[in-house]
Every structure is written in structure tokens, then in C-alpha cells.
Amino acid sequence: MHTVVVFPISGNCHHLSGSVPIMSEADENTTVVIIGAGVSGLTLGNFLLRSGIDCIILERRDREYVEQRQRAGVVDSRAVRMFRAWGMEERVIGGDPVAPALNFRIDGETRPLAFVSADQADGRFCPQQVLVRNLIDVFVSDGGDLRFDAEVSLENIVGDEHPLVRYRGGDGSIRAVSCEFIAGCDGDRGASRAAIPSESLTRYSHEYGYAWLTILAEVPADHQSMMALHPRGFAGQFARGPHASRFYLQCPLDTAISEWTDERIWAELETRFGEPVKNRGRIANTQLVPLRSVVYSPMNYGRLYLLGDAAHIVPPMSAKGMHLALHDAEVFASAVIHYQTNDHDSSLLDSYSSTCLRHIWNYQAFAAWWTELVHNAGDPSYQGEFRRQTARADLERLFESGAANRLFSEFITGLN
């Protein structure tokens, strides 16, 4: 495991820590340095590469870690259409079409929620690690420059000089890359956003007041998704490949993971689902995830642009983190390509943040509504019985009202 350690020298410079001598000039030049080989960084790299724009992707972790880390499993309709438009659908998206329905267990009763817009849906069940692996394979096979085990620091983000990205490779050597733009795709705790002075960035956030105990287990899922609403709280099971599932249990923020033995986890899941868990496989990992929504504005500072989790976080209940990351990647790729092919016209780069934020706030509104509805409809101890009853009424409207279902379907399938 490699740790990025950065500290501010001034408002415009972040350096690697350590005593290794640092050169004063760049070793090489490129148009865009992409920091982070997640979904947004790899998608951006592939779009630029296909358009003849030079770029280098620097990733802090090793390739094995990046390709194996478990994440969400659905590429929504908008993303499928995007990859199709860029001529990459067949190369990067695997898996089966997503059945246009959500499966609920409400007070022990099974109630599937079909989507009114099902005939328009084009999503795919594709675990994120499969998408990442495919994006890496395509980028590398097409001649892309992807470097793992790279700890980075950023310089000259603003001003007349070209930005400079220094990185320490796995062998301990430090190199410097000069570029026109930096794409910060390295997540919520990465070096990119840390390089922006705090006074130049506004953080908007909402804490939901509860957490998910997330459980990764070697258990095949009976359905692509199953969600339970119960007076003891929300529970969920979502497929993570053919042989694994991610389970979720709503719990208080101060829950101690050590109190959750395997036996207690399985018993609580059975209670909330109202039926036995058919397969009790090995529990590989448990984590406590406080639910929150976060947006940083603006999404750029000088020639540094933030994408994906570096700029925003949505609660996992909405399943829209990957959707927003892919949208950012396409908007930024289009802006850079326009700049390079239209005599350095920066109009799309200048509007990158506002363009993305309009889309982000739209989906943050959906994520907040859906997260609070599903959790409040089960356990009244957080928001009270009045809110539980109004949430139940809202939920019933999705089952009974074609208009309400259609709007919901457009958001959940990425058609909006």
C-alpha cells in the first residue's frame, strides 16, 4: 500500500514529502495528466486517446488492486449510450441487460417495482471492477500510457506556466511531467482536491444521520438487487459478480463493527428480509459507511479539473456515483478536444464546472429524496412516525401512479 503525503508550500504548489532531490524541469510533456485510474480517469483517458489527444494516467495503487476492488454493478442507460457513441460499447461493457425492476421486501412481503419506461432502458449489469479492467485493457492495447504505483504532487496549477505533475514511482525515483491540463480523478481523499486552497473551494454537504454496515460475502445473489424495508431498518442485497454479494444493514452512526459477529449479521438480515438467507457464504469484509451527500464547487481551479468522487459524493442507495463520474469524464473530454481542435477556444473548459454541476445537483436531489424515502419508510426512530407514514405514501405512489413511476424510472435508469 502506498500513501500519498502532500503539504502546501504555497497556494499554488504541493510537493512530495521526503528527502529525495527534486529536479527543476520536466522530464516529459503531454496535454493532459490524469490522476487516478478509476472509472472517470480511465474513461477520460480512452476518450482522449481515441481523439488523438496525448495523455498520461498516474495511479497510486498497483494494477492488481485497481482491477479487483469491489464497487457498484450497474452501468445505466445513459452510460451505455455514451460508450456506444464513442465506439467503445462492445469493448468495455460486458454483462446482461438490466431487468427493469427493483425487488422489495416490505414488511416481509415481496413487491417488485417495474419501471414504466422499461422499453427505453438500456442499462447493463456490469460489476465496476469488470468495467475498470476492460477500460484498462482497451487503453493499454490502444497505446495508452498508464503508470501504476505513482504518488503525485502538483505545481503551477494557476498562472502562466504549464502545470507540473511530479510523481514517485515504485522504484523510488521522482519524475516530472509538464502538461496543459490536470484531471483530478483520484477520489475523495486524493491529492488533487487537496492541492486547491480551501478558500477557493466551497463544500456543500448533507449528513443523513445513519450509516450502512456493508458486508461483502461469498454468496451468489438470487436477484440483481433486493431491498427490505423493516421497522428495524433498511437491508439490502446486491450482486457483485456471479459468486459474491454486497449486503447492507442500516444502523446508527456510533455502531461498533466489532459487535457484529457473522452469526448476528445473518440473523439480522433474515429478520429484516423476513425470510431465511439461502446461502451463508464466507464474509470477506465488513465496513461502516456513514451516508452523506457532498458537492464541491467550483470543479476546477486554474488548470486543474476535478472529476468523479474528487468533486462529489452521492449516497450508495441512489447508485449514481458511477453515473456522475462518467458524465464528468465525457464533458471534460469534449471540452479538451474542442480546445485542441478549435484554435485553443476555452469556452467549453470555462463552462465545465457549471455544466457538470447542473447535472450533479439534479441527481443529488434525486439521491437525497430516494435515500431518505427508503430509510424513513422502515425505521421511525430517526425521523419519527409522521415521516415514516409520508415516506410510505410516497413509496406507494411509485407502485400505483404511472406518472410518478415514469419520472422515477427516468432517473434510476439514467434516461433523465
Secondary structure, DSSP 8 states (H G I E B T S, - for coil): -----EEEEETTEEEE-SSS---SS-SEE-SEEEE--SHHHHHHHHHHHHTT--EEEE-SS-HHHHHH-----EE-HHHHHHHHHTT-HHHH--S-B--SEEEEEETTEEEEEE-TTGGG---EE--HHHHHHHHHHHHHHTT-EEE-S-EEEEE--SSSS--EEEEE-TTS-EEEEE-SEEEE-S-TTSHHHHTS-GGG-EEEEEEEEEEEEEEEES---SSSEEEEE-TT--EEEEE-STT-EEEEEEE-TT--GGG--HHHHHHHHHHHHTS--S----EEEEEEEEEEEEEEESSEETTEEE-GGGTEE--GGG--HHHHHHHHHHHHHHHHHHHHHTTT--HHHHTHHHHHHHHHHHHHHHHHHHHHHHHHTT-TTTTHHHHHHHHHHHHHHHHH-HHHHHHHHHHHTT--
